[in-house]
Each structure stands twice: as C-alpha cells, then as structure tokens.
Amino acid sequence: MIRSKYKWHLQTTRPEDDFLRLAKKRGLDTIAAKLLVDRGIASEEALEHFLKADLSQLHDPFLLHGMAKAVKRIRQAIEHQEPILVYGDYDADGMTSASIVKEALEMMGGDVQVYLPNRFTDGYGPNLSVYKYFIEQEAISLIITVDNGVSGHEAIAYAKEQGVDVIVTDHHSLPETLPDAFAIIHPEHPDADYPFKHLAGCGVAFKLATALLESVPTDFLDLVAIGTIADMVHLRDENRIMVKIGLEVLKQTERIGLQELLQLSAVSPETITEETIGFTIAPQLNALGRLDDPNSAIELLTGFDDEEAKAIALEIQAKNEERKVLVQTIYEEALTMVDRAKPVQVLAKEGWHPGVLGIVAGRLLETLSQTVVMLSITDGVAKGSARSLEVLNIFEALDQHRELLTAFGGHAGAAGMTLPADHIASLSNALCQYVHDQGLDMSVKNTLNLDEELVLAELSLESLKSLERLAPFGMANKKPVFWLKDFEVIQVRPMGQKNAHLKLKVSQDGAAFDVIAFNQGDLAQEFQQAQNLELAVTLSVNVWNGQTSLQLMLVDARVEGVQLFDSRSQKASLPSHVPILRADLVGSKSAIILDLPDNPEDLKTWFKANNLETIYFKNRIKEPYYLSGYGTRQQFAKLYKTIYQFPECDIRYKLKDLSHYLKIEPYLLIKMIHIFEELGFVTIEDGIMMVNKAAEKKAIESSQIFQDLKKTVAYQELMALGTPQDIYDWLRE
C-alpha cells in the first residue's frame, strides 16, 4: 500500500510586494522569493548577503575562543620541529578535518602525523591508550584534536601530566565541565560569542588553518564542502558560503584520490552538487570508518601517489558496497522482528555489524514511522543506535533509565548506547512505559514541510535555474519540496537493479513529467491505480543522450481515504502478508477480497467495521450471474414448457441433462426453478419437482428471488467490471 512517511505541512508564508520586487530584480521568480521568506530572509540586506555568498563574508577566525593562543603554540611547535599529532574521527567530517589541519601544518613546515581512531577498538574521541602510544613511542609533544575532544577528559589529563599540550578543535555539544586542554576552539564556547554557532568539525579546522596561514586557503574548501554536508550541519551563513565555493573547487579538484573516487562512481566533475557529496562521496568515506580502519582516507584526500590513490579508492568503493549489503540484510532481518503493538521497537541480535546500525535504524524509522533502537550483541554486551520520531525525545527517554545503560549519548532524534545484553528486555519495557506515562501519541509522524503547491504547466528548466540560486541545500536551507495533486498517472515503469525503483509519468492539464520513485519498485500496481494520489516531490535535471529535461523526484506519497487496488486479472499478483477477507479482521489495516461475499450488504458491513486503509480485490465469483444474466423471458418460457411436458422430474439427477438441453448454466437454472417454486408454478419435495398445472398466472418480475437475483447481477457486474473508483464510491454509500 501507499503509506505516507511524514505528516505534511504546507507553508503558507507569502512575500511582501516590496520584497517580491527586490527578488525579481535579482532574477528570482515568485516561488524562489517565497522560499527565501520561509527561511527568514525577507529584507534587502539579508537578500544581498544570501545571494553574494563570497569569502569576504567569512568571520574573523580569531573571534573563536582560544584561537590566538592555539596559533601561537602551533607556530612555536613548528619553529622548534616538535612532532605534532592530529587526532581526528572516523567519519567524513573527521577525515576532512584532519586532512585540512595536516595540509596547513605541512605548508608551514610542520612535522605532522595523523591518527583517526578505529570505531571498534578505539571508540569515539580521545583514547587514552592511543595517546600513550604516540607520546611514549613517537615522542609527540603537541596534539591537535579535530572534530572531537570536548569530552576527552581522561586522555587529555594524561597528556598534560606528560607535559604534552592538547589543542581541542571541536563542534559537538559542550559538556558541563570542559577538559583541561591547552586551548579549546569551539564555536559555542561560553567565553566567546562567535557570530556563527553551527560550524562542522571541518569548518573549525578550516578556521584554524586560515588563522595559521593568515589567508583563506581556498584549495581546502573542497574538503570543507565534503565534511560539512556529510555532517548535516546548518547550511546557512559561513557554512553556505564555504560549501557553495567548495563545490566549485571540488569540480576542479587536484586531489587525485577524489578524482579516482569520482571516476569510479561515474560522476562527471561538472555535474557535482551537494547531492553528489551527500549520496556518493560522503557515504563512501563513511563506509570505510563504519567497517574498517579509516586512516587510509587521509592518504586518499591528501596523497600524491596515483597508484596508491587508485588502490584506496577501490578499497573504499568495495567497503561501500559491503556496507550496502550489510544494511539490506540487517534491515530485512529486523523487519521480521518488529512487534507493531509496541510504540517503540527495540531490536537486537548477535552478529549484526554495529557500524551500520544507525543507518538501519533510520531506514526502519521511515518504513515503520516508529522510533527504533538497533542493538548488536557481542559477549553479553549490546551496543547500537536509536533513531526517533519528533514526538519522542529519545535522549530524555534514555536519560530516565541510566541504570540500564553502561554508556549513552545523543540528542532528541538520535542516540548511541551500550548496555548489558540482559537489560535489553528491560530497556524495551522502560521505553514503552515512558511513552505511556508521558501520554505521547506515537501515531504522529515527523513533519514534512511543503514549500508550494506545484502546477505542472508552469514548470520549466528556467524554474529550476531560479531555485538553484538558493543552493546549496541542506540543513536549515532545505531543498524545496512541492505538493502535487489533481493529476493523472499515465504510466508506471519499474527500473533499476531488480526493478527496485519506479518511473512514473504524470499529467496535469496537458503538461506531463517523469517522477522518479526510489525504492518503490514493489508498489507499481498501487501507484498506477491509486485514487486521490498526492505526491511530495523535489525538482531535478535529467541529462540523457545529450538531452536535458526537468524531472520530479519523489519524497513522499499519500492517498486520502481507502486505497482499492484491482487484482482481478489473471496476471495480477497479490501482496504477501496481507490478510484475506474474514470476519475477525478488526485491527488490520490491509485486506484482500479473494472470494466475493454473496450478500453485498455483508461486504459493506465488513468494510465499515474494519476501518481499512487498503483493499486488494481479486473478487473471485463462484456463481457468475453477471455472465449468465438473471434469465430472459424466452429462457423462462422454454423452461416452463419443458417441465410442463414432464409433470414429475427428479432434479437431483436430471438437473445436468436439463441444463444441457436448455443451454442454461446449472446455477442459473436452479435459481429459475426456485423462482417457479416461489410463484407456485412448481412444488419440490424430496428432490421431486412437480408442475402445478392449476397455478395462478403471475409475472416473473413479481418474484422476490428474481428481484434479488437482478440485484446480485448488478452487484457482480460492479465487482467484476467496475473501476476502482466505482467500487470505492459504492462501498462508501
């Protein structure tokens, strides 16, 4: 069935006439102007700042707390040839952050080593044993953390005891107590008021590089773009500027590792957008950290050896393919474990790869519209991730039950945790009880903001070009999502490997466009037949065989009212795991009408009682009166004439012969005989039918059985030949 993943909300903001005129002077259409107002940009000054987006608008890096102190210490280390360790993180933000600082220090002549912690052996953030190794074995005297550090109290305290200074550059949530580091550079540091609070780790690293080099290192912005988009921070203010320019740098990047990665992914440099990073580059880099040692990523991003770069790119691509298989396998296994009666799903199993559980939890959240906790069990310890609906603050819920957890962290929508495996059932019960105690309505889906209702006749490539002026899109500057309704689906075609996706052609008032629906391949019939279908879509460019066209990308779909799907043809397949019509169906959301009930009122009563969302109708008819009809005047006359000639007839044995002689289907013949019996033309006793030659003359139409048969024929005709809309309207009568 087609089930919306989100609660839809149409933005109703309208730009003032003065702002609309300003926007049009800047080459923006009405839709683009409305989108800007929705994003809080409604003045001439704000509009100019947004559209200009150049390096002159970046804030002074020395406004960051601790920057001057850190720069002085790093320059001192370089001057005295002190070995420096850059300690990063295993995700794309950490990889790019470390690469930026490494290159900046090397440009200044620094003696630099980089270490990215292993997710499985080192964990996140400063690791005491790793610090010990580098301090004792490599004689490191200065450590610079990137994309981590504000929670690394133990390791940083140890370094200080050994006379090693630690400079922390981070952007994660600040704990109540900060570590005793030499300097902490953080956009939200309480002792400074930096103008922009939402830098990614790579953004903070870039600020440090800018301060060290005393100029803006534009060549680093391709890395900043990758890390910023991958970490899903706000794409406003400085982040938007750095990503916008960084995308242009990426199109011409001289980093041979990135060139290899793009080539393997069949990405043409001139087509690179923020989506290239979000759906291609970032997932591949993250896959390395999810499944293996991430450190080869540094050589990929900063190295100069062509052969090594190619080998690493191939390794990363292979890890990403492995990651996809793991995600799909675990996702399918987890689906079989779901208990829809519970408001929160806590799913655990031995052998699940912990590096991909966050991705699986996110997919399950979208599929189920439920909060999901995914846990992998190893040696009696469960470790995993949670993804939550907006209605449930998962961090607060877990915080209420710290006694069950060994460790946890996160925020309202996502969390990570470790706990004894024998606490899993208790955690599940506790979260379900928390939902009950708080009175949370877990049927409320996450909100999808729709920017504008779409009119297909008004769409063109020029419309898209106007919207592209608002790019790059991301957090706090979402790609515009449009609401499409009152249209016709004129074609549905499966596409992609194993027909996993769909291409729809939709038409409205003579204008037609393609809609690409990823991961909807099993809903071809539903999209073709759905009544009152509405789509939430984004706009995209499709380039094929040298032709450029505008296409729509499906974000979500919904259907108002009950969905009826026609499975009456011989070739039509029926969905698995959907109950077949029965009396005790209350509580189910979908059903199949396999065999049509004889009484139409039984079907209507069942329909009204079960509050269904979806019905697949096969409508098999045991006695198809709609094909034979309810008997013509000539058929009734011939039947009467025949039985009049044989005053007594044992219809138990002669029915088949009589049916063959009269060329009337046996089931209709039985009805006709019962009509004669009702009208008194014949009597039947112990299977013997006798003609009543003295019977009063009556019209066949006066028979109640005949009248009921006429209704049955009309009912069967509707159910066998009517359109889904006809059947839906009849059921609602």
GIRAWO-V848377 format. One record per backbone hydrogen bond with DSSP energy under -1.0 kcal/mol. CO is the residue of the C=O (numbers start at 1). NH is the residue of the N-H. If there is no record, write none. Layout:
# GIRAWO-V848377
co:CO nh:NH
co:CO nh:NH
This chain:
# GIRAWO-V848377
co:7 nh:448
co:9 nh:450
co:16 nh:20
co:17 nh:21
co:18 nh:22
co:19 nh:23
co:20 nh:24
co:21 nh:25
co:22 nh:26
co:23 nh:28
co:24 nh:27
co:29 nh:33
co:30 nh:34
co:31 nh:35
co:32 nh:36
co:33 nh:37
co:34 nh:38
co:35 nh:39
co:36 nh:41
co:37 nh:40
co:43 nh:47
co:44 nh:48
co:45 nh:49
co:46 nh:50
co:47 nh:51
co:48 nh:52
co:49 nh:53
co:54 nh:57
co:55 nh:58
co:60 nh:63
co:61 nh:64
co:64 nh:67
co:66 nh:70
co:67 nh:71
co:68 nh:72
co:69 nh:73
co:70 nh:74
co:71 nh:75
co:72 nh:76
co:73 nh:77
co:74 nh:78
co:75 nh:79
co:76 nh:80
co:77 nh:82
co:78 nh:81
co:83 nh:141
co:83 nh:142
co:84 nh:113
co:85 nh:144
co:86 nh:115
co:87 nh:146
co:91 nh:95
co:92 nh:96
co:93 nh:97
co:94 nh:98
co:95 nh:99
co:96 nh:100
co:97 nh:101
co:98 nh:102
co:99 nh:103
co:100 nh:104
co:101 nh:105
co:102 nh:106
co:103 nh:107
co:104 nh:108
co:105 nh:110
co:106 nh:109
co:111 nh:84
co:113 nh:86
co:115 nh:88
co:118 nh:122
co:118 nh:123
co:127 nh:131
co:128 nh:132
co:129 nh:133
co:130 nh:134
co:131 nh:135
co:132 nh:136
co:133 nh:137
co:134 nh:140
co:141 nh:165
co:142 nh:85
co:143 nh:167
co:144 nh:87
co:145 nh:169
co:149 nh:152
co:152 nh:156
co:153 nh:157
co:154 nh:158
co:155 nh:159
co:156 nh:160
co:157 nh:161
co:158 nh:162
co:159 nh:164
co:160 nh:163
co:165 nh:143
co:166 nh:182
co:166 nh:183
co:167 nh:145
co:168 nh:185
co:169 nh:148
co:179 nh:181
co:183 nh:168
co:185 nh:170
co:186 nh:189
co:189 nh:192
co:200 nh:204
co:201 nh:205
co:202 nh:206
co:203 nh:207
co:204 nh:208
co:205 nh:209
co:206 nh:210
co:207 nh:211
co:208 nh:212
co:209 nh:213
co:210 nh:214
co:216 nh:218
co:217 nh:220
co:218 nh:221
co:220 nh:224
co:221 nh:225
co:222 nh:226
co:223 nh:227
co:224 nh:228
co:225 nh:229
co:226 nh:230
co:227 nh:231
co:228 nh:233
co:229 nh:232
co:234 nh:236
co:236 nh:239
co:237 nh:241
co:238 nh:242
co:239 nh:243
co:240 nh:244
co:241 nh:245
co:242 nh:246
co:243 nh:247
co:245 nh:249
co:246 nh:250
co:247 nh:251
co:250 nh:253
co:255 nh:259
co:256 nh:260
co:257 nh:261
co:258 nh:262
co:259 nh:263
co:260 nh:264
co:261 nh:265
co:262 nh:267
co:263 nh:266
co:268 nh:271
co:269 nh:272
co:273 nh:277
co:274 nh:278
co:275 nh:279
co:276 nh:280
co:276 nh:281
co:277 nh:282
co:280 nh:284
co:281 nh:285
co:282 nh:286
co:283 nh:287
co:284 nh:288
co:285 nh:289
co:286 nh:290
co:287 nh:291
co:288 nh:292
co:294 nh:297
co:295 nh:298
co:296 nh:300
co:297 nh:301
co:298 nh:302
co:299 nh:303
co:305 nh:309
co:306 nh:310
co:307 nh:311
co:308 nh:312
co:309 nh:313
co:310 nh:314
co:311 nh:315
co:312 nh:316
co:313 nh:317
co:314 nh:318
co:315 nh:319
co:316 nh:320
co:317 nh:321
co:318 nh:322
co:319 nh:323
co:320 nh:324
co:321 nh:325
co:322 nh:326
co:323 nh:327
co:324 nh:328
co:325 nh:329
co:326 nh:330
co:327 nh:331
co:328 nh:332
co:329 nh:333
co:330 nh:334
co:331 nh:335
co:332 nh:336
co:334 nh:337
co:339 nh:342
co:345 nh:373
co:347 nh:375
co:349 nh:377
co:353 nh:356
co:356 nh:360
co:357 nh:361
co:358 nh:362
co:359 nh:363
co:360 nh:364
co:361 nh:365
co:362 nh:366
co:363 nh:367
co:364 nh:368
co:365 nh:369
co:371 nh:345
co:372 nh:387
co:373 nh:347
co:374 nh:385
co:375 nh:349
co:376 nh:383
co:378 nh:381
co:380 nh:421
co:381 nh:378
co:382 nh:419
co:383 nh:376
co:384 nh:417
co:385 nh:374
co:386 nh:415
co:387 nh:372
co:389 nh:392
co:392 nh:394
co:393 nh:397
co:394 nh:398
co:395 nh:399
co:396 nh:400
co:398 nh:401
co:401 nh:404
co:402 nh:405
co:407 nh:418
co:409 nh:416
co:412 nh:394
co:413 nh:388
co:414 nh:411
co:415 nh:386
co:416 nh:409
co:417 nh:384
co:418 nh:406
co:418 nh:407
co:419 nh:382
co:420 nh:423
co:421 nh:424
co:423 nh:427
co:424 nh:428
co:425 nh:429
co:426 nh:430
co:427 nh:431
co:428 nh:432
co:429 nh:433
co:430 nh:434
co:431 nh:435
co:432 nh:436
co:433 nh:437
co:434 nh:438
co:435 nh:440
co:440 nh:442
co:441 nh:444
co:446 nh:7
co:448 nh:9
co:450 nh:11
co:452 nh:483
co:455 nh:458
co:456 nh:459
co:460 nh:464
co:461 nh:465
co:462 nh:466
co:463 nh:467
co:464 nh:468
co:467 nh:470
co:468 nh:471
co:474 nh:477
co:475 nh:235
co:477 nh:474
co:481 nh:451
co:482 nh:537
co:483 nh:454
co:484 nh:535
co:488 nh:507
co:491 nh:505
co:493 nh:503
co:495 nh:501
co:496 nh:499
co:497 nh:500
co:500 nh:521
co:501 nh:495
co:502 nh:517
co:503 nh:493
co:504 nh:515
co:505 nh:490
co:505 nh:491
co:506 nh:513
co:507 nh:488
co:508 nh:511
co:511 nh:508
co:513 nh:506
co:514 nh:552
co:515 nh:504
co:516 nh:554
co:517 nh:502
co:520 nh:523
co:523 nh:527
co:524 nh:528
co:525 nh:529
co:526 nh:530
co:532 nh:560
co:534 nh:558
co:535 nh:484
co:536 nh:555
co:536 nh:556
co:537 nh:482
co:538 nh:553
co:540 nh:551
co:542 nh:549
co:544 nh:547
co:547 nh:544
co:549 nh:542
co:551 nh:540
co:552 nh:516
co:553 nh:538
co:556 nh:536
co:558 nh:534
co:563 nh:615
co:565 nh:617
co:579 nh:592
co:585 nh:588
co:589 nh:613
co:589 nh:614
co:591 nh:616
co:592 nh:581
co:592 nh:594
co:593 nh:618
co:593 nh:619
co:594 nh:620
co:599 nh:603
co:600 nh:604
co:601 nh:605
co:602 nh:606
co:603 nh:607
co:604 nh:608
co:605 nh:609
co:606 nh:610
co:613 nh:563
co:614 nh:591
co:615 nh:565
co:616 nh:593
co:617 nh:567
co:620 nh:596
co:623 nh:625
co:624 nh:627
co:624 nh:628
co:625 nh:629
co:632 nh:636
co:633 nh:637
co:634 nh:638
co:635 nh:639
co:636 nh:640
co:637 nh:641
co:638 nh:642
co:639 nh:643
co:640 nh:644
co:647 nh:691
co:649 nh:651
co:649 nh:689
co:650 nh:653
co:650 nh:654
co:654 nh:658
co:655 nh:659
co:656 nh:660
co:657 nh:661
co:658 nh:662
co:659 nh:663
co:659 nh:664
co:665 nh:669
co:666 nh:670
co:667 nh:671
co:668 nh:672
co:669 nh:673
co:670 nh:674
co:671 nh:675
co:672 nh:676
co:673 nh:677
co:674 nh:678
co:675 nh:679
co:676 nh:681
co:677 nh:680
co:681 nh:692
co:683 nh:690
co:685 nh:688
co:687 nh:651
co:688 nh:685
co:689 nh:649
co:690 nh:683
co:691 nh:693
co:692 nh:695
co:699 nh:702
co:700 nh:703
co:703 nh:707
co:704 nh:708
co:705 nh:709
co:706 nh:710
co:707 nh:711
co:708 nh:712
co:709 nh:713
co:710 nh:714
co:711 nh:715
co:712 nh:716
co:713 nh:717
co:714 nh:718
co:715 nh:719
co:716 nh:720
co:717 nh:721
co:718 nh:722
co:723 nh:727
co:724 nh:728
co:725 nh:729
co:726 nh:730
co:727 nh:731
co:728 nh:732
co:730 nh:733
